[in-house]
Amino acid sequence: MGTELLAPLDLAFWHLESDAHPMHLGALAVFAPVPGVTPPHVLDLLRTRAAAIPRLRMCVRDVLLPVGGAAWTVDKDFDVHRHVRRVAVDEGDFMAGATRLAGELMEQPLGRGLPPWQMYLIGGADDGPFAVLVKLHHALADGMRAVAIGAGIFDEIAAATTARSAARGRPAVPPRSWLPDPREVAGMALGRIGEVGRALGVGASVVRAGRLDLRSTAFTAPSSGTRRLATADLDATALQRIRRAEGGTANDILLAVVAGALRRWMAGRGEAPAATDPRALVPVSRRRPGGAMTGNRLSAYLLDLPVAAADPRERLRAVRAAMDRNKAAGPLKGAGAVAVLADQLHPLAHRFGAPLAANAARMLFDLLVTSVPLPRSALSLGGCPLSALYPMAPLARGQSLALALSTYGGRVHVGLVADGKALPDLDRLADAVEEEFEELRELVTGGRVPSPVS
């Protein structure tokens, strides 16, 4: 394997991190037990499969050129035992214990001198359910890339990868060199010119969309460095029924549910909806079908969540209209495409400008809501079927809440990540997500009048 320069956005994520603001993605995968499959067997399987994923052997090293840049290089002293560990859950309620423990583990930044990832086998009784917490630095992967990397631990993906490698007579394809093919230079230059033009437009949109009244809310509070996790589960079949009845996309419906859940949760706290609706950053992948999976390729939309609207259908209509406007403009236009700006900056700008950029996030949005695609086929680990997978998104500096959603096995799994001190009642918000979804389902499919939530 050679070296590969960090793409500008990857470098930005690398330098945005601090001890109080770890920039790693996560996923909590829960498995059903199978007789005869013991925790030591699962731990050995995890280590073997993780060690076989070339990307997980790569660490970040500074380079002389470009000045301020960094590159992915193979860790010559790689030891998978440093990265894959087993931790026990003592509580009688496995999911409650696993979620609490995962929150504590998500607080801890990844070691910067090693390949930036960790896996934890979280188990209780030897014959009971277990979970695997995966942590990947955002510089290593965006949501889609994280799925592609993490999927290598599953039986079905590992078997297919091994078969392909055997057929080729060589290991999996190594990372692409940072030196471009000379024939690509002209096309890259033309594309760069177009990207710079788009970035100028995005920069103007960012300035217009920035908010100067940086009021402190439950979603934007000084970071304590703590993390609390919670989960929610929704019926994917019911989601499709709502979509067919109301129109729009499944993502529109889920965003409307989040808006209603926030309203419900605020009412439970005795808080009236704010005069200004909270603004969500909704990431959008910029990857092209069949394109390379290296590096972060992200843009985003900004969406004012209609928390002030009392009627669930009204909230859904407002979300649909706003997302339709976003999509008409496209993912490379508007302030939400601020990630495009990172692709135009010199590495030194990322190295020295990261603190300023980190503090600017709350000027644009209050919370993150993202959807993570998963394989549709059934997955297992050591023959133990995957029963749920809750994605976990990082928190921007000065922000307290991020929600990530994925669909698997007929369920929509929602992972909520919060600053532990700012949102100690995160479990109540997770309950509100399920309650709001159920109310919308009954309203749409059963004709029930919505209950007032003031």
C-alpha positions in Angstrom: 0.0 0.0 0.0 1.1 3.5 -0.7 0.1 6.8 0.8 -3.0 8.9 0.1 -3.4 12.6 0.9 -6.3 13.5 3.1 -8.9 15.2 1.1 -9.6 18.8 2.2 -12.8 17.9 4.0 -11.2 15.0 5.7 -8.4 17.3 6.8 -11.0 19.7 8.2 -12.6 17.0 10.3 -9.2 16.0 11.5 -8.3 19.5 12.8 -11.8 20.3 14.1 -11.3 17.7 16.9 -10.5 18.5 20.5 -10.7 16.4 23.7 -14.1 17.9 24.4 -15.3 17.6 20.8 -14.3 14.2 19.4 -15.1 13.9 15.7 -15.9 10.3 15.3 -19.0 8.6 14.0 -20.4 5.6 15.7 -22.8 2.7 15.4 -24.3 0.4 18.0 -25.1 -3.0 16.4 -27.2 -5.4 18.5 -27.1 -9.1 17.9 -29.3 -12.0 19.0 -27.5 -14.9 20.6 -27.0 -18.3 19.0 -26.3 -21.4 21.1 -22.6 -22.4 21.0 -21.3 -18.9 19.9 -19.4 -17.6 22.9 -18.0 -14.0 23.5 -14.4 -15.1 23.0 -15.3 -16.6 19.7 -17.1 -13.3 18.6 -14.1 -11.3 19.9 -11.6 -13.3 17.8 -13.9 -13.1 14.8 -14.1 -9.3 15.1 -10.3 -9.0 15.4 -9.7 -11.2 12.4 -12.1 -9.4 10.1 -11.2 -5.9 11.2 -7.5 -6.7 10.6 -8.4 -7.8 7.1 -9.9 -4.4 6.1 -7.0 -2.5 4.5 -8.5 0.9 5.4 -8.4 0.1 9.1 -4.6 -0.3 9.0 -4.1 3.3 7.9 -3.1 6.2 10.2 -2.6 9.9 9.6 0.9 11.3 9.3 1.9 14.9 8.5 3.6 15.5 5.1 6.1 18.0 3.9 4.1 18.9 0.8 1.6 20.4 0.6 2.6 22.5 3.6 0.1 21.8 6.4 -1.2 18.6 4.7 -1.4 15.1 6.0 -1.7 11.6 4.4 -3.0 8.2 5.2 -0.1 5.7 5.6 0.0 2.1 6.7 0.7 1.7 10.4 3.7 -0.6 10.3 3.2 -1.5 14.0 -0.5 -2.2 13.6 -2.0 -4.4 16.3 -5.6 -5.2 16.1 -5.7 -5.9 19.9 -5.3 -2.2 20.5 -8.5 -1.5 18.6 -10.9 -4.3 19.4 -11.8 -4.9 23.0 -14.4 -6.6 25.2 -16.4 -4.8 27.9 -19.1 -6.2 30.2 -22.5 -4.9 31.0 -23.6 -5.5 34.6 -27.2 -4.2 34.4 -30.1 -6.6 34.2 -31.6 -4.6 31.3 -29.1 -5.3 28.5 -30.1 -2.5 26.2 -30.1 0.1 28.9 -26.7 -1.0 30.1 -25.2 -1.2 26.6 -26.5 2.2 25.7 -25.1 3.8 28.9 -21.8 2.1 28.4 -21.7 3.1 24.7 -22.2 6.7 25.7 -19.2 6.6 28.0 -17.1 5.1 25.3 -18.2 7.7 22.7 -16.9 10.4 25.0 -13.4 9.2 24.6 -11.4 10.7 21.6 -9.6 8.2 19.4 -5.8 8.0 19.6 -4.3 10.2 16.9 -1.0 8.3 16.6 -2.9 5.1 15.6 -5.4 4.2 13.0 -8.4 6.2 14.2 -11.0 3.6 15.0 -12.2 1.4 17.8 -14.6 -1.6 18.2 -16.0 -2.8 21.5 -17.8 -6.1 22.0 -20.4 -5.2 24.7 -21.8 -8.3 26.4 -23.7 -9.4 29.4 -24.4 -13.1 30.0 -22.6 -15.5 27.8 -25.9 -16.9 26.4 -27.6 -13.5 26.1 -27.7 -10.7 23.4 -24.5 -8.7 22.7 -23.7 -5.5 20.9 -20.7 -4.1 18.9 -19.9 -0.4 19.2 -17.9 0.8 16.2 -16.2 4.2 16.3 -14.6 5.7 13.1 -13.1 9.1 12.9 -15.0 11.4 10.6 -11.7 12.0 8.7 -11.7 8.3 7.9 -15.3 8.1 6.7 -18.6 9.8 6.1 -21.8 7.9 6.7 -21.8 5.9 3.4 -18.1 5.1 3.7 -18.5 4.1 7.3 -21.1 1.6 6.3 -18.8 0.2 3.6 -15.9 -0.1 6.0 -17.9 -1.4 9.0 -19.8 -4.0 6.9 -16.6 -6.0 6.6 -17.3 -7.5 10.0 -20.5 -9.2 9.0 -20.5 -12.8 7.8 -22.2 -12.1 4.4 -19.8 -9.2 3.5 -16.7 -10.9 4.8 -17.4 -14.0 2.8 -18.1 -12.1 -0.4 -14.9 -10.0 0.1 -12.8 -13.1 0.7 -14.2 -14.8 -2.4 -13.5 -11.8 -4.6 -9.9 -11.5 -3.3 -9.3 -15.2 -3.9 -10.6 -14.9 -7.4 -8.2 -12.1 -8.1 -5.3 -13.8 -6.4 -4.5 -10.7 -4.5 -5.8 -8.8 -1.4 -8.5 -6.1 -1.5 -7.7 -3.0 -3.5 -5.3 -0.7 -1.6 -6.0 3.0 -1.2 -5.4 5.0 -4.4 -2.2 6.9 -4.6 -2.4 10.7 -4.2 -0.5 11.1 -7.5 -3.1 11.5 -10.3 -2.9 9.9 -13.7 -1.5 12.5 -16.1 -4.6 11.9 -18.3 -6.8 13.0 -15.5 -5.1 16.4 -14.9 -7.0 18.4 -17.5 -10.4 17.1 -16.3 -9.4 17.8 -12.7 -8.5 21.3 -13.6 -11.8 22.0 -15.3 -13.7 20.5 -12.4 -11.7 22.6 -10.0 -12.7 25.8 -11.7 -16.3 24.9 -11.5 -16.0 23.9 -7.9 -14.4 27.3 -7.0 -17.3 29.1 -8.7 -19.8 27.1 -6.7 -17.8 27.7 -3.5 -18.0 31.5 -4.0 -21.8 31.2 -4.2 -22.0 29.0 -1.2 -19.8 31.5 0.7 -22.2 34.3 0.0 -25.1 32.0 1.1 -23.3 31.2 4.4 -22.9 34.9 5.2 -26.6 35.6 4.5 -27.8 32.6 6.5 -25.6 33.2 9.5 -27.4 34.2 12.7 -25.9 36.8 15.0 -28.3 36.2 17.9 -26.4 33.2 19.3 -28.9 32.5 22.1 -28.2 29.5 24.3 -30.9 26.8 24.0 -31.1 23.2 25.0 -29.6 22.4 21.6 -26.8 25.0 21.7 -25.1 25.0 25.0 -21.4 25.1 26.1 -20.0 21.6 25.7 -19.3 19.5 28.9 -17.4 16.9 27.0 -19.8 14.2 28.2 -22.0 12.1 26.0 -25.4 10.4 26.5 -27.0 8.0 24.0 -30.6 7.0 23.5 -32.4 4.9 20.9 -35.8 4.7 19.4 -37.5 2.2 17.0 -40.1 2.9 14.4 -42.1 0.6 12.1 -40.7 0.9 8.5 -43.9 -0.6 7.0 -46.0 2.1 8.8 -43.6 4.7 7.5 -44.3 3.6 3.9 -48.0 3.7 4.5 -47.8 7.3 5.7 -45.7 8.2 2.7 -48.2 6.7 0.3 -51.0 8.6 2.0 -49.4 11.9 2.4 -46.8 12.0 -0.4 -43.2 13.2 -0.1 -40.3 11.0 0.9 -39.7 8.8 3.9 -37.0 11.2 5.0 -39.5 14.1 4.9 -41.8 12.1 7.2 -38.9 11.3 9.6 -37.9 15.0 9.7 -41.5 16.0 10.5 -41.5 13.3 13.3 -38.3 14.8 14.7 -40.0 18.3 14.7 -43.0 16.9 16.5 -40.9 15.0 19.0 -39.0 18.2 19.9 -42.2 20.0 20.4 -43.6 17.2 22.6 -40.3 17.0 24.6 -40.2 20.7 25.1 -43.8 20.6 26.4 -42.8 17.9 28.8 -40.1 20.2 30.1 -42.6 23.0 30.6 -41.1 25.0 27.7 -43.1 26.8 25.1 -42.0 26.4 21.5 -39.4 29.0 20.6 -40.3 32.0 18.5 -37.7 30.8 16.0 -37.9 27.2 14.9 -34.7 25.2 15.5 -32.6 24.7 12.4 -31.4 21.3 11.4 -28.4 20.4 9.2 -29.4 17.5 7.0 -26.3 16.0 5.3 -26.5 14.9 1.7 -24.0 12.6 0.0 -22.2 14.0 -3.1 -21.0 10.6 -4.2 -21.7 9.5 -7.7 -22.9 6.0 -8.4 -20.0 3.7 -9.0 -17.5 6.4 -7.9 -14.6 6.0 -5.6 -15.5 5.5 -1.9 -12.4 7.3 -0.5 -12.7 10.6 1.4 -15.7 12.5 2.6 -18.1 13.6 -0.1 -20.7 15.6 1.7 -23.0 18.6 1.3 -26.1 19.4 3.3 -29.4 21.2 3.4 -30.6 23.6 6.1 -34.1 23.0 7.4 -36.1 25.0 9.9 -37.9 22.3 11.8 -41.6 23.5 12.2 -41.7 23.0 16.0 -44.2 25.8 16.4 -46.8 24.1 14.3 -49.4 22.3 16.4 -50.8 19.9 13.8 -48.6 16.9 12.7 -49.9 17.1 9.1 -49.1 20.8 9.0 -45.6 20.0 10.2 -45.2 17.4 7.5 -46.4 19.8 4.8 -44.0 22.5 6.0 -41.1 20.0 5.9 -42.0 18.8 2.4 -42.2 22.3 1.1 -38.8 23.3 2.6 -37.1 20.1 1.4 -38.6 20.5 -2.1 -37.0 24.0 -2.2 -33.7 22.6 -1.0 -33.7 19.9 -3.7 -34.7 22.3 -6.4 -31.6 24.4 -5.6 -29.5 21.2 -5.4 -26.9 20.0 -2.8 -24.2 22.3 -4.1 -26.0 25.6 -3.5 -27.1 27.4 -0.4 -25.5 27.7 3.1 -26.0 24.1 3.9 -23.3 23.2 1.3 -20.7 24.8 3.5 -18.7 21.6 3.3 -18.0 22.5 -0.3 -15.9 25.5 0.9 -13.6 23.1 2.7 -12.6 21.5 -0.6 -11.2 24.9 -1.8 -9.1 25.7 1.2 -5.3 25.2 1.5 -4.3 22.7 4.1 -2.8 25.4 6.3 -6.2 27.1 6.4 -7.6 23.9 7.9 -4.7 23.5 10.4 -4.8 27.0 11.8 -8.5 28.0 11.0 -10.1 25.0 12.6 -11.0 26.7 16.0 -12.7 29.6 14.2 -14.6 27.2 11.9 -15.6 25.0 14.8 -17.2 27.9 16.7 -19.1 29.0 13.6 -21.2 25.9 13.3 -23.9 27.2 15.7 -24.3 30.3 13.6 -25.8 28.1 10.9 -27.7 25.3 12.6 -28.9 24.0 16.0 -28.8 20.2 15.6 -27.9 17.5 13.1 -30.4 15.1 11.6 -29.0 12.5 9.2 -30.0 9.2 7.5 -27.5 6.4 7.0 -28.2 3.8 4.3 -27.7 0.1 5.3 -27.6 -3.0 3.2 -31.1 -4.5 2.7 -30.1 -8.1 3.1 -30.1 -9.9 6.5 -26.7 -9.6 8.3 -25.1 -11.7 11.0 -21.9 -12.0 13.0 -20.6 -15.5 13.7 -24.1 -16.8 12.8 -25.7 -14.4 15.3 -28.4 -12.4 13.5 -28.2 -8.6 13.5 -31.4 -7.4 15.2 -30.8 -3.6 15.2 -28.2 -1.0 14.2 -28.3 2.5 15.7 -26.1 5.0 14.0 -24.4 7.8 16.1 -23.4 11.2 14.7 -20.8 13.5 16.2 -21.7 16.8 17.9 -20.4 20.1 16.5 -18.8 22.5 19.0 -21.4 24.4 21.0 -24.2 22.0 20.1 -25.9 19.4 22.2 -28.0 17.1 20.0 -27.6 14.9 16.9 -30.0 12.3 15.5 -29.1 9.6 13.0 -31.5 7.1 11.4 -31.1 3.9 9.5 -33.6 1.3 8.2 -32.9 -2.4 8.7 -35.1 -5.5 9.2 -38.4 -3.6 8.8 -37.5 -1.1 11.5 -36.2 2.4 11.5 -33.5 2.6 14.2 -32.9 6.1 15.6 -29.7 6.9 17.4 -29.6 10.0 19.6 -26.4 11.5 20.8 -26.4 14.4 23.2 -24.2 16.4 25.5 -24.8 14.6 28.8 -25.1 17.7 31.0 -27.1 19.8 28.5 -29.7 17.0 27.8 -29.8 14.7 30.8 -33.4 13.7 29.8 -32.4 12.4 26.4 -34.4 9.2 27.1 -37.5 11.3 27.2 -36.8 12.7 23.8 -36.3 9.2 22.4 -39.7 8.3 23.8 -41.2 11.4 22.2 -39.8 10.3 18.8 -41.7 7.0 19.1 -44.9 8.7 20.5 -44.9 11.3 17.7 -44.5 8.7 15.0 -47.3 6.6 16.5 -49.6 9.6 16.6 -48.9 10.5 13.0 -49.5 6.9 12.0 -52.8 6.7 13.7 -53.8 10.2 12.4 -53.0 9.2 8.8 -54.1 5.6 8.7 -56.9 5.7 11.3 -58.4 9.2 10.9 -57.9 10.1 14.5 -57.9 13.8 15.5 -54.4 14.7 16.8 -54.1 15.3 20.5 -53.0 18.9 21.4 -49.4 19.4 22.5 -48.9 22.9 23.8 
